[in-house]
């Protein structure tokens, strides 16, 4: 794991991943959002290499809506080809903005989770448009209120906002204006202000099926 000082949302994500990847459980990663296996997804994030040893303890599968990036199974998140109460945990990172009916997706994830199963999600709020032609559209953005609404049938809801308002603004700037140095200074300013408000880039949240 990186030795640099971690932001609060990075700490939240790391802890949530450890909770989700409990030994001897079945874990479904919808869209390969963990970005830890280039053979089963379109990206691999070297900063998340620390997750790989945890996978040896679980039955980890990737589902995507197309077979382009070699998932373990192809399926629509709004109508998953999976049995009721068949998974211990689901990871769904940066997917729900690309789903035409995210409320149906949430109902489906609730359905296939076992009682007590965990759901780890990331959704954007103030974030650039990022559809991929022929693969997915870009339909929705989520406020904190929207995130809470998505989870109304879950329990033990916890969340972390990603970036404060100034860093979020820097992240929205085009090209070189969004350079790492600008983002670093923006993060410092957000910390100095002592309050990040509600104008954030997005949210991680972790919830449990009753």
N, C-alpha and C positions, 0 to 999 in steps of 0.2 A: 504494500500500500504506500502511497506517496507520503513523504515526510513533511511536506509543506503544511502550514496551518490550514485546517479544514473549516469550511463554512458550516453553519448550523444545519443546513439542509443536507450537506454531504455526510455529516455525522448521523443524521436521521436515516438516510438511505442505507448507509453501511450497517447500522444496527438492524434495520428492517430486513435487509437481505439475510442476515444471520438468523433472524427469527423465522423467515420463510423457508430457508434451506435447512430445516431440521432433519437430523439423521433418520433414515428409513421411512421417508415420506415420498409421495408422488407430487412433483412440481411441474406445472405447465407454464411455459413462457410464451405468451401470445405476441407474435411479431419479433421475437428474438431481441427484445429490448435490453436484456442484460449485456448484450454485445461482448460475449466472452468466447464465442466459437464461430470463426469465419466460415467454417464448413456448413453451418446451419444458420446463416444470417448474412446480411449484406455489409455488416461492419464488425470490427473487433476493436475494443477499447483496451489498450495495454494497461491503463490505470486501474482496470478492474481484474487484472490477472489474479489478485488475491482471492477472488471468488472461486476460481477453478478447483482448488482442493476441496471446497465444500460440496461440489457436485459429485464427488466420489461417494458421498454418503447418501445421495438421494437418487430417485428415478426421475431424471430431468428430461423433459420433452419440449420441443418447439412446435408451435402451430402457426401457420401463416395462411393468408387467403389465396396465395398462389404458390406454385412449386419452384419459382425462379431461384430462390436462395436455399433450396434443399432442406426445408423443414422436415421434422419427423412425421408431420401430418398436415394435410391441407383442410382448412375449414373456415367457415364464416363465423366471426365472433357473435353475430346476431342470431345464429342458429347453429350452434356447435354440434358436430357429430359425435357427441360424448354422452355417456350415461349419467344419470342423476347421481349426485353425491359420490363421485368417483375420484376426486382429486383433493389432496391435503392443502395445496396452496396454488395460487395463480399469480403470475407476474404480468403486468400489462402496462408497459412504459411507453409513453408517447404514441399511443394507438387511438384513444377515444376521440381525439380531434379529427381523425380520419374516418370516423364511422358515421354514416348518415342517421342512424337511430341509436345513440349511445345508451339510452334508457333500456333498449332491448338487449344491448350487450351486457349491461349490468345485471339484468334479470337472468341472462344465460350463465354468467359467471357465478351468480348466487346459486343457480340450479345445480351446476356440476361440482361445486365445492361440497366437501363433507361437512357435517355439523362441526363447528369449531374451526373450520378451515380459514386460512388467511388470504387476503387479497392485497397485493402491493401495486399501486398505480402511480403514474405520473401523467399530469395533464397540463397543457400550457394555458396561460392567461394573456399577458401582453407579450406576444411573440410573433415573429415574421410569418407570413403565409408560406407554406412549404408543401404543396401538393407534388406528387410525382405522376406525370402523365402516363396512363396505361396501368398504373399500380394502385394509387389511391388519391382521393380528393382531400381537401382541407376544409372541414365544415364548421367546427365549433371551437370556442375558447371558454374557459371556466373561471369564474370568480370563486372566492371562498364559499359564498352562499351556494353556488352551483355544485361545488364539490360535496358540501354537506347534503344537498338534495340527492345527489347520486347515491349516497351511502345511507339513505334513510332506512333501509331494510337490514343494514349491517349493525354490528355492535362494536364496542371498544375502538371507536374511530379516533385515529391520531393523524396529524398532518404537519407538514413543514412547508413554508413558503420559500420559493427559490428566487434569490436575489431581492434586494431592496429596490425602491423606485429609481434611484439615480443609476445604479448598475443596470437595471432593466432598460432604462433609456439608452445607455451606452450600448447594450446588446442589440438594440433595434437600429442603431446607426449603420449605414452602409460601409462596406469596404474597410479601408485602413482606419477609419474613424472608430471602429470597434476593436482596435488593437488591444493586446493584453495589458499594456501599460495604462490605457484609458480605463479598462475594466477594473484593474487593481485600484486605481485612484478613486473610482466610483464606489467600489466596495468599502473603501476606507471612509468616504464621506457618509455612506449609509450608516456605518457603525458609529461615526461621530455624532450623527443626528439622534442616536439612541432609539429611533423608532422607524421601522420600515414601512409602516402603513399597509394599505391593501393593494398598492400599485406594484405588483410583482410579476416575474416572468412566468411563474406557474406553481404547481403544488405537487409534492409527493404526499400520498396518503396510504395508511395501512388500516385495514378494517377486518373484522372477523364475522363469519357467518354464525348466526345464533345456534 
